Amino acid sequence: MTYKIGSRGEIVKQIQKALTQAGFGVMVDGVFGPITQEAVIAFQKSKGLTADGIVGPATMAKLIPPATASVFGLKRSKRIINEIIVHCSDTPAGKDFTVDDIRRWHTLPPPKGRGWNDIGYHYVIYRDGTVHNGRDVDLIGAHCTNHNAHSIGVCYIGGRAAVGTKSKDTRTAAQRMALKEFLIELKRLYPNAKIYGHRDFAAKECPSFDAKAEYSSL
């Protein structure tokens, strides 16, 4: 993927952070505007790269070397990971919830919660597209029966219509972009892992869209 004028999202934030750390200070707001473009051009010139202001594979490799860092600052699990499973929080469209909210739902004793020792997911993507840590990736999750031991669980906030209980793809534009970028990064960390939706393993509509089909090319 390439990032240029008009690009937005979490990876743009990481590009801006890397530019700042390299001495080409810009505002870290996740919006690739003219100032970020100017900083990219200056960085490219300093590294002998084509100075086009576009962050493609060559520029990204210099900004955030794949062997030493993750654009999301991800920790690689010590477990063998062969599945990345996408979930929704099954919450109404337009409503914001946090990792702490889900952790509470998962850890409260029944009947108010599930009685687990932590949040079941490893990552949660908020409606604004920001990615947040859940359960430590070295620990087996609690998100998909019979598939937890060798998987990473990723949940986005939403998945239900604003009124009632009908399943609905409520992903915001920011979530769509962040989820795709995040899954690309997870595939970079776990190249042998395949992407699925919770619905592929359970009689549920979660995550309210066909993740396996949508991300089959990643």
C-alpha positions in Angstrom: 0.0 0.0 0.0 1.0 3.6 -0.5 0.2 6.7 1.6 0.0 10.1 0.2 -2.0 13.4 0.3 -5.5 12.6 1.5 -4.6 9.3 3.3 -5.8 9.0 6.8 -5.7 6.5 9.6 -3.5 4.8 12.2 -0.6 4.0 9.8 -0.5 7.7 8.8 -0.1 8.5 12.5 2.8 6.0 12.7 4.4 7.5 9.6 4.1 11.0 11.2 5.6 9.7 14.5 8.5 8.1 12.6 9.1 11.3 10.7 9.2 13.3 13.9 11.7 10.8 15.5 13.8 11.1 12.4 14.0 14.9 12.9 11.3 15.9 10.4 8.7 17.1 12.9 5.0 17.1 11.9 1.7 17.0 13.8 0.7 13.5 14.6 -3.0 13.6 13.6 -3.4 10.7 11.2 -4.1 13.1 8.3 -1.6 13.1 5.4 -1.7 16.8 4.4 0.8 19.1 2.7 3.0 19.5 5.8 3.4 15.7 6.1 4.1 15.5 2.4 6.9 18.1 2.7 8.4 16.2 5.6 8.3 12.9 3.6 10.0 14.7 0.7 12.7 16.0 3.0 13.1 12.5 4.5 13.3 10.9 1.1 16.0 13.3 0.0 18.0 12.6 3.1 17.9 8.8 2.3 18.6 9.1 -1.4 15.1 8.0 -2.3 12.9 9.3 -5.0 11.5 12.5 -3.5 7.9 12.2 -4.6 6.2 12.7 -1.2 4.5 9.3 -1.4 5.2 6.7 1.3 5.5 3.5 -0.7 7.3 0.2 0.3 10.8 1.7 -0.2 10.1 4.8 1.9 8.2 2.8 4.6 11.2 0.4 4.9 13.5 3.3 5.7 11.0 5.0 8.0 10.0 1.8 9.9 12.3 -1.1 9.0 10.2 -4.4 9.0 12.9 -6.3 10.8 13.0 -4.0 13.8 9.6 -2.5 14.2 5.9 -2.7 13.6 4.0 0.3 12.3 1.4 -0.3 15.1 4.1 -1.0 17.7 2.8 -4.6 17.9 4.3 -7.3 20.1 4.7 -10.6 18.4 3.1 -13.5 20.2 5.3 -16.3 21.5 2.4 -18.7 20.6 2.1 -20.2 17.1 -0.5 -18.2 15.4 -2.3 -19.7 12.4 -5.6 -17.8 12.6 -6.6 -14.1 12.9 -10.3 -14.0 13.8 -12.4 -10.8 13.4 -15.2 -10.0 15.8 -17.7 -7.2 16.5 -18.6 -6.0 20.0 -22.3 -6.5 19.1 -23.1 -3.0 20.2 -25.4 -0.4 18.6 -24.3 1.8 15.7 -23.1 5.2 16.8 -22.3 4.1 20.4 -18.8 4.3 21.7 -17.4 1.6 24.0 -13.9 0.9 25.3 -11.5 -1.9 26.2 -12.4 -1.3 29.8 -16.1 -1.7 29.0 -15.6 -5.0 27.3 -13.2 -6.1 30.0 -15.9 -5.4 32.5 -18.5 -7.4 30.5 -16.1 -10.3 30.2 -14.9 -10.4 33.8 -18.0 -9.7 35.9 -19.4 -12.9 37.4 -22.5 -14.4 35.8 -25.2 -13.4 35.2 -23.9 -9.9 34.6 -20.8 -11.1 32.9 -18.9 -14.1 31.7 -16.6 -14.6 34.7 -13.4 -14.6 32.7 -10.1 -13.4 34.1 -9.6 -10.7 31.4 -11.0 -9.3 28.2 -11.3 -12.1 25.6 -10.0 -10.2 22.6 -6.3 -9.3 22.0 -7.1 -6.0 20.1 -10.1 -3.6 19.9 -10.7 -1.1 17.2 -12.7 2.0 18.3 -15.2 3.9 16.0 -12.5 6.6 15.4 -10.2 3.9 13.9 -7.7 3.8 16.8 -6.4 0.4 17.8 -6.2 -0.6 21.5 -4.6 -3.5 23.3 -6.7 -6.1 25.1 -5.5 -9.4 26.4 -1.7 -9.9 26.1 -1.0 -11.7 22.8 1.2 -14.3 24.6 -1.9 -15.4 26.4 -4.6 -17.6 24.9 -7.7 -15.6 24.1 -11.3 -16.3 24.9 -13.1 -15.3 21.8 -13.7 -18.4 19.6 -14.5 -21.8 21.0 -11.9 -24.5 19.9 -9.8 -21.8 18.1 -8.3 -19.8 20.9 -5.0 -21.5 21.4 -3.4 -20.5 18.1 -5.3 -17.4 17.1 -5.4 -13.6 17.6 -8.8 -12.1 18.3 -9.6 -8.6 16.8 -12.8 -6.9 17.7 -14.3 -3.7 16.3 -16.8 -1.6 18.2 -20.3 -2.0 16.7 -22.1 -4.7 14.7 -25.7 -4.0 15.6 -28.3 -1.6 14.2 -28.9 1.6 16.2 -32.3 0.4 17.2 -33.2 -3.2 18.0 -30.9 -6.2 17.9 -30.5 -6.7 14.1 -27.0 -7.4 13.0 -25.5 -4.7 10.8 -22.2 -3.7 9.3 -21.7 -0.5 11.3 -18.0 0.1 10.6 -17.2 3.7 10.2 -14.9 4.8 7.4 -12.1 5.1 10.0 -12.7 1.6 11.2 -12.8 0.1 7.7 -9.4 1.7 6.9 -7.9 0.9 10.3 -9.1 -2.7 10.3 -7.6 -3.4 6.9 -4.3 -1.7 7.7 -4.2 -3.6 11.0 -4.8 -7.0 9.4 -2.1 -6.3 6.9 0.3 -5.6 9.8 -0.8 -8.8 11.6 -0.2 -10.8 8.4 3.3 -9.3 8.3 3.9 -10.5 11.8 2.1 -13.9 11.2 2.5 -14.6 7.5 1.2 -18.1 7.8 -2.0 -17.1 9.5 -5.4 -16.9 7.7 -8.0 -14.3 8.3 -11.5 -15.4 9.4 -14.7 -14.0 10.9 -16.1 -15.4 14.1 -19.1 -16.5 11.9 -16.9 -19.0 10.1 -16.6 -21.1 13.3 -19.9 -20.4 15.1 -23.6 -20.0 14.3 -23.4 -16.2 14.7 -23.5 -13.2 12.4 -20.4 -11.8 14.1 -18.7 -9.7 12.8 -21.8 -8.6 10.8 -19.9 -8.9 7.5 -17.9 -11.6 5.7 -14.4 -10.9 6.9 -13.0 -14.1 5.3 -14.2 -12.9 1.8 -13.4 -9.3 2.3 -9.8 -9.9 3.3 -9.1 -12.9 1.2 -6.5 -11.0 -0.8 -4.4 -9.9 2.2 
